[in-house]
Amino acid sequence: MSALVRPHGADALKPLLLEGAARDEELARARSLPRLRVSSRERGDLLMMGIGGFTPLDGFMTHADWQGVCDGMRMTSGLFWPIPITLSADEASAGSLPTGREIALVDPDDDSILATMRVTEKYGIDKAHECAMVFRTTDPAHPGVRMVMEQPPVNLAGPVKVLSQGGFPEKYGDLYMTPEQTRRLFRSRGWSRVAAFQTRNPMHRSHEYLAKVAIEVCDGVLVHSLLGALKPGDIPADVRTRAIGALAKHYFVPSTIVQAGYPLDMRYAGPREALLHALFRQNYGCSHLIVGRDHAGVGSYYGPFDAHRIFDEIPGDALQTQPLRIDVSFWCYRCGGMASGRTCPHGDAERLQVSGTQLRRWLSAGQPVPAEFSRPEVLDVLREYYGGLASRPAGIAAGAG
């Protein structure tokens, strides 16, 4: 019997990805079905259902589940779930699909078939209500709000059979790991207390400090990097993971850290997204989630520790994966090292606040970066990336990764 936390809401992982002859047969049948192109966000949700990251979901949510998740973070079955997992279609496409009909869901980039789905319900939603509940704002400048408000008007619910991993294994190789693979690796190392470190950025000194604090109280850390779409200006996944790899190689004991990636897009939902991050890390086998300042936030929409507090607002049995709440961290010149608000008695004048936003500003402007801010091996990777951006002709930008 494994000592790892059990999957969310189930005794075993429930991946929806078909393999072998079953996949070949379903793929052949899918070619004759009506097609619906999914969004980048919906593709990530599909892939997570496929690999078991969204265990125990069997497809896209019904209206009743959407309502329950928005208003109380519970599906009609009673399952805790903090953010709606939905699929949208325009009125013309939805109108041509009677309930009970099967459709093929295709990739937004190349129209390859990702999954089949049996449509069990078609419904409209109050988009502003979803945004107010999930993002705590209806401001269209918020990237998550904009994503919801721009999605088509009709939601489709129903179970899915996933037929593809969207090219992520081919693009990212061993970095891309399924929940079954991370669980197998943790068991092989004898780990039972595993902390997940969520990142959409390269790891600077503050991130390194958070991970090492977690290692002190856990068997190891999963540095879990988002591989899906980001907002403009964020650093692409391939650059980010190379920078993290350089940090892990030079500054961590090898047996204490695992770097892996997962296929979701960011929603920038702050506290609610922190709960989703804990939920699917439970499926990956992690007992804890490192929750630092402004987890999954953007701009000034959330308080710096709202994501800490929300774990106290949910029922005690909602999640097995628990937060490792860590105060804001910084370099203190008086202390002579990294510290946090709980460990350092000195004032702001003695502190160098370490943030990914500031790091990106310095690098994009070609300015020097203090050694207390980021490791030199990490900066080498990032300077190469930003140097490449500066040499591109005007109008050519990097992808979001």
C-alpha positions in Angstrom: 0.0 0.0 0.0 1.5 3.4 -1.1 2.0 6.0 1.6 1.2 8.7 -0.9 -2.0 10.7 -0.6 -4.9 9.1 -2.5 -6.2 10.7 -5.7 -8.9 13.4 -5.2 -12.4 11.9 -4.7 -11.3 8.4 -5.7 -9.3 5.4 -4.6 -7.3 5.3 -7.8 -6.5 7.6 -10.7 -9.1 7.8 -13.4 -7.3 8.8 -16.6 -9.6 9.1 -19.6 -6.9 8.6 -22.3 -7.6 5.6 -24.5 -4.6 3.5 -25.6 -3.8 0.8 -28.0 -6.6 -0.9 -30.1 -9.3 1.0 -28.1 -7.7 4.3 -29.1 -7.3 3.3 -32.8 -10.9 2.2 -33.0 -12.3 5.4 -31.4 -10.0 7.6 -33.5 -11.3 5.9 -36.7 -14.9 6.5 -35.5 -14.1 10.1 -34.6 -13.2 11.0 -38.1 -16.8 10.7 -39.2 -18.2 12.8 -36.3 -19.1 16.5 -36.4 -16.1 18.6 -35.2 -15.7 21.3 -32.6 -12.5 23.2 -32.2 -11.7 23.8 -28.6 -9.9 26.7 -27.1 -6.4 26.6 -25.7 -7.8 26.5 -22.1 -10.2 23.8 -23.0 -7.4 21.7 -24.6 -5.5 21.9 -21.3 -8.5 20.8 -19.3 -9.0 17.9 -21.8 -5.4 16.8 -21.5 -5.6 16.9 -17.7 -8.7 14.7 -17.8 -6.9 12.4 -20.2 -3.8 11.8 -18.0 -5.8 11.6 -14.7 -4.8 15.0 -13.5 -8.5 16.0 -13.0 -9.5 12.7 -11.4 -12.4 11.9 -10.9 -14.0 14.1 -13.6 -15.4 12.1 -16.6 -16.0 15.1 -18.8 -17.2 18.7 -19.0 -19.5 20.0 -16.3 -23.3 20.3 -16.5 -25.2 23.5 -15.7 -26.0 22.2 -12.2 -22.3 21.4 -11.6 -21.2 24.8 -13.0 -23.6 26.5 -10.6 -22.5 24.5 -7.7 -18.9 25.1 -8.3 -19.3 28.8 -8.9 -21.4 29.3 -5.8 -20.1 26.8 -3.3 -17.2 24.9 -4.8 -19.1 21.7 -4.8 -20.5 19.6 -7.7 -23.9 18.0 -7.5 -22.3 14.8 -6.4 -20.8 16.6 -3.4 -17.3 16.5 -4.9 -15.2 19.5 -3.9 -14.1 21.5 -7.0 -13.1 25.2 -7.0 -13.2 26.3 -10.7 -15.7 25.3 -13.4 -14.4 22.9 -16.1 -16.5 23.7 -19.1 -16.7 23.6 -22.9 -18.2 26.3 -25.0 -19.6 26.5 -28.6 -21.1 29.2 -30.7 -24.9 29.1 -31.3 -24.6 27.7 -34.8 -22.5 24.8 -33.8 -24.5 24.1 -30.7 -27.8 24.3 -32.6 -26.7 21.6 -35.0 -25.9 19.2 -32.1 -28.9 17.5 -30.5 -28.3 16.1 -27.0 -27.1 12.5 -27.2 -25.0 13.3 -30.3 -21.3 12.5 -30.3 -18.7 15.0 -31.5 -15.0 15.1 -32.1 -13.1 17.8 -30.2 -10.1 19.1 -32.2 -6.9 21.0 -31.4 -7.1 24.8 -31.8 -3.7 24.9 -33.5 -3.7 22.0 -36.0 -7.2 20.6 -36.0 -6.0 17.2 -34.9 -8.5 15.1 -33.0 -8.1 15.3 -29.2 -11.1 13.5 -28.0 -14.7 12.4 -28.5 -17.6 13.6 -26.4 -21.2 12.7 -26.0 -23.3 15.9 -25.6 -25.7 15.4 -22.7 -26.7 19.0 -22.1 -26.6 22.4 -23.7 -26.9 25.5 -21.6 -26.1 29.2 -21.2 -24.4 30.8 -18.3 -24.2 34.2 -16.6 -20.6 34.9 -17.4 -20.4 37.9 -15.1 -21.5 35.7 -12.2 -18.8 33.1 -13.0 -16.2 35.9 -13.1 -17.4 37.5 -9.9 -17.3 34.2 -8.0 -14.1 32.7 -9.4 -12.0 35.7 -10.1 -13.5 38.1 -7.5 -13.8 40.7 -10.3 -15.6 41.4 -13.5 -12.9 43.8 -14.8 -12.3 42.9 -18.5 -8.6 43.9 -18.0 -8.2 40.7 -15.9 -6.9 38.0 -18.2 -9.1 35.3 -16.7 -12.2 37.5 -16.9 -11.4 38.3 -20.5 -11.1 34.6 -21.3 -14.5 33.8 -19.8 -16.3 36.8 -21.3 -14.9 36.1 -24.8 -15.8 32.4 -24.8 -18.8 31.3 -27.0 -22.3 31.6 -25.5 -23.4 28.0 -25.2 -21.8 25.4 -22.8 -21.8 21.7 -23.8 -21.7 19.1 -21.1 -20.9 15.4 -21.4 -18.4 12.6 -20.9 -15.2 12.5 -23.0 -12.8 9.9 -24.3 -9.4 11.4 -24.8 -7.3 10.3 -27.7 -4.3 12.5 -27.7 -1.8 14.3 -25.4 -1.7 17.3 -27.7 1.9 16.9 -28.6 3.2 17.7 -25.1 5.2 14.5 -24.6 6.9 15.1 -28.0 7.7 18.7 -27.3 8.8 18.4 -23.7 10.1 14.8 -23.4 10.8 13.5 -19.9 9.8 16.9 -18.4 6.1 16.1 -19.2 5.0 13.6 -16.6 1.6 12.2 -15.9 0.2 11.7 -12.4 0.9 7.9 -12.6 4.5 8.7 -13.6 5.2 11.1 -10.7 3.5 8.7 -8.2 5.7 5.9 -9.5 8.8 8.1 -9.1 7.9 9.2 -5.6 7.3 5.6 -4.5 10.7 4.6 -6.0 12.4 7.2 -3.9 10.4 6.2 -0.8 8.7 9.6 -0.6 5.4 10.1 1.2 5.5 13.8 2.1 5.9 15.7 -1.2 5.6 19.4 -1.6 4.5 20.8 -5.0 6.0 24.1 -6.0 3.8 25.7 -8.6 5.6 28.0 -11.1 4.9 29.9 -14.3 8.2 31.7 -14.0 11.9 30.9 -13.8 13.0 30.3 -10.1 14.8 33.3 -8.6 16.3 33.3 -5.1 13.0 33.7 -3.4 11.6 30.7 -5.1 14.7 28.7 -4.2 14.2 29.7 -0.6 10.6 28.5 -0.6 11.5 25.1 -2.1 14.3 24.6 0.4 12.1 25.4 3.3 9.7 22.8 2.1 12.5 20.2 1.7 13.3 20.7 5.4 9.9 19.3 6.3 9.1 17.0 3.4 10.9 14.2 1.7 11.2 16.2 -1.5 9.8 18.9 -3.8 8.1 18.6 -7.2 8.9 21.8 -9.1 5.8 21.7 -11.3 6.0 24.0 -14.2 3.0 25.1 -16.2 3.4 24.2 -19.9 0.2 25.7 -21.3 -0.5 29.3 -22.5 0.4 32.3 -20.4 -0.3 36.0 -20.7 1.9 38.2 -23.0 5.2 39.0 -21.5 5.6 35.8 -19.4 8.7 33.7 -20.2 8.1 30.7 -22.5 8.1 27.2 -20.9 11.2 25.9 -22.7 13.3 28.9 -21.4 11.8 28.7 -17.9 12.4 24.9 -17.6 16.1 25.3 -18.7 16.6 28.0 -16.1 15.0 25.8 -13.4 17.2 22.9 -14.5 20.3 25.0 -14.1 19.2 26.0 -10.6 18.4 22.4 -9.6 21.7 21.2 -10.9 23.9 23.6 -9.0 22.0 24.5 -5.9 19.9 21.5 -4.8 20.7 18.0 -3.5 19.7 15.9 -6.5 17.7 13.4 -4.4 15.4 16.1 -3.1 14.0 17.7 -6.2 12.0 16.6 -9.3 11.2 19.0 -12.1 8.1 18.2 -14.2 5.5 20.0 -16.3 1.7 19.8 -16.8 -0.4 21.0 -19.7 -2.8 23.6 -18.2 -3.2 27.2 -19.2 -3.1 29.8 -16.4 -6.4 31.2 -15.3 -4.9 33.9 -12.9 -7.8 33.1 -10.5 -5.7 33.8 -7.4 -7.2 32.0 -4.3 -9.5 29.7 -6.2 -6.7 28.7 -8.5 -4.5 27.9 -5.5 -7.2 25.4 -4.5 -7.3 23.9 -8.0 -3.5 23.7 -7.8 -3.7 21.7 -4.6 -6.4 19.5 -5.9 -4.6 18.3 -9.0 -1.3 18.1 -7.1 -3.1 15.6 -4.9 -3.6 13.5 -8.0 0.1 13.8 -8.8 0.8 12.4 -5.4 1.8 15.6 -3.5 0.8 15.9 0.2 1.5 19.7 0.3 1.4 22.7 -1.9 3.8 25.6 -1.3 1.7 28.8 -1.2 3.6 32.0 -1.1 2.7 35.6 -1.7 -0.1 36.3 -4.3 -0.3 32.7 -5.5 -1.7 32.5 -9.1 -2.4 36.2 -8.9 -2.1 39.0 -11.5 -2.0 42.7 -11.0 -3.5 43.9 -7.7 -6.8 41.9 -7.9 -6.0 39.8 -4.8 -4.5 40.5 -1.4 -0.9 39.1 -1.0 -2.2 36.3 1.4 -5.7 35.7 0.1 -4.5 32.3 -1.2 -3.3 31.5 2.3 -6.6 32.3 3.9 -8.9 30.4 1.5 -7.6 27.1 2.7 -9.2 27.9 6.1 -12.5 28.7 4.4 -13.1 25.2 2.9 -14.2 22.1 4.7 -11.5 20.1 6.4 -12.3 17.1 4.3 -12.2 19.0 0.9 -8.6 18.2 0.1 -5.9 15.9 1.4 -3.2 18.1 -0.1 -2.5 20.8 2.5 -0.9 24.3 2.1 2.6 25.1 3.2 2.0 28.8 3.9 5.2 30.9 3.6 5.4 34.6 4.3 6.8 37.1 1.8 10.5 36.3 1.3 13.4 38.6 0.4 17.1 39.1 0.7 18.1 40.8 4.0 21.4 42.6 3.9 21.5 42.6 7.7 20.7 38.9 8.0 23.1 38.2 5.2 20.8 35.8 3.3 17.2 35.0 2.3 14.6 35.5 5.0 10.9 36.0 5.4 8.6 38.3 7.4 8.4 35.6 10.1 12.2 35.2 10.5 13.7 38.7 9.8 13.3 41.5 12.3 14.8 44.2 10.1 13.0 47.0 8.1 12.4 47.5 4.4 15.6 49.6 4.0 17.6 46.4 4.7 15.6 44.2 2.3 15.8 43.4 -1.4 12.3 42.3 -2.5 12.6 39.5 -5.1 9.9 39.3 -7.7 9.6 37.8 -11.1 8.1 41.0 -12.5 11.1 43.0 -11.4 13.5 40.4 -12.8 11.7 40.5 -16.2 12.0 44.3 -16.3 15.7 44.3 -15.6 16.4 41.6 -18.2 14.2 43.1 -20.9 15.9 46.5 -20.4 19.4 44.9 -20.4 20.1 46.1 -16.9 22.3 44.4 -14.3 20.6 42.0 -11.8 21.9 41.9 -8.2 23.5 38.6 -7.3 21.2 38.5 -4.3 18.2 38.3 -6.7 19.0 35.4 -8.9 21.7 32.8 -9.4 24.2 33.4 -12.2 23.5 30.1 -14.0 19.8 31.1 -14.1 20.6 34.6 -15.4 22.8 33.1 -18.2 19.8 31.3 -19.6 17.5 34.3 -19.3 20.0 36.8 -20.7 20.3 34.5 -23.8 16.6 34.5 -24.2 16.2 38.3 -23.8 19.2 38.9 -26.0 17.4 36.9 -28.7 14.3 39.0 -28.4 16.3 42.2 -28.8 17.9 40.9 -32.0 14.6 40.0 -33.7 13.1 42.4 -36.3 10.4 44.7 -35.0 7.0 43.1 -34.9 8.2 39.6 -34.2 7.5 38.4 -30.7 8.2 35.2 -28.7 5.5 32.7 -28.1 3.9 32.2 -24.7 5.2 28.7 -24.3 
